[in-house]
Amino acid sequence: MNPRLLVRLEGALVGGGAAALYALQGRSTLLFLALIIAPDLSMAGYLHGKRVGAAAYNAVHTYIGPGLLAAVGVVAGVDLAVGVALVWTAHIGADRLFGFGLKYADREFGDTHLQRL
């Protein structure tokens, strides 16, 4: 099977699963809608050049951040942190589904790791 298709299917599974968990837990739809595009604010880093833009974008478009936030939320008993982590994960999964990947510091915004697959 084509690696690009596999990454998109993974994105659909992870993003859809995170959104479903969020909804099944009875969390706020308004909060979900308010946060779902928040990670894209990191694109403002491109106002300072490709290197800063790619670093800012990549910092919030990997599963490391929401994974750590969810773990801390569970251990510390902070339910809001878990909810935010689920929305963040849903965003990243949707990005992968639609073909948006991590950025290279020396390339244009549209040239991502997914184009290399």
Residue pairs with C-beta under 8 A, 6 or more apart in sequence:
3 117
4 99
4 114
4 117
7 96
7 101
7 114
7 117
8 96
8 97
8 98
8 99
10 93
10 96
11 92
11 93
11 94
11 95
11 96
11 97
11 98
12 93
12 96
12 97
13 93
14 63
14 89
14 92
14 93
14 96
15 89
15 90
15 91
15 92
15 93
15 94
15 96
15 97
16 90
16 93
17 93
18 86
18 87
18 89
18 90
18 93
19 32
19 86
19 87
19 90
21 86
22 32
22 83
22 86
22 87
22 90
23 29
23 32
25 83
27 83
27 86
28 83
31 83
31 87
32 87
32 90
35 84
35 87
35 88
35 91
36 87
36 90
36 91
36 94
37 91
38 87
38 88
38 91
39 60
39 61
39 88
39 91
39 92
40 91
42 56
42 57
42 59
42 60
42 61
43 53
43 56
43 57
43 109
44 56
45 52
45 53
45 54
45 55
45 56
45 57
46 52
46 53
46 56
46 57
46 109
47 53
50 105
50 106
50 107
50 108
50 109
51 105
51 106
53 103
53 109
54 103
54 104
54 105
55 105
57 102
57 103
58 102
58 103
59 65
60 88
61 92
61 95
61 100
61 102
62 92
62 102
63 89
63 92
65 88
66 84
66 85
66 86
66 88
66 89
66 92
67 85
67 89
69 81
69 82
69 84
69 85
69 88
70 81
70 82
70 85
70 86
70 89
72 78
72 81
73 79
73 80
73 81
73 82
73 84
73 85
74 82
95 101
96 114
99 114
100 112
100 114
101 112
101 113
101 114
101 115
102 112
102 113
103 109
103 111
103 112
104 111
104 112
104 113
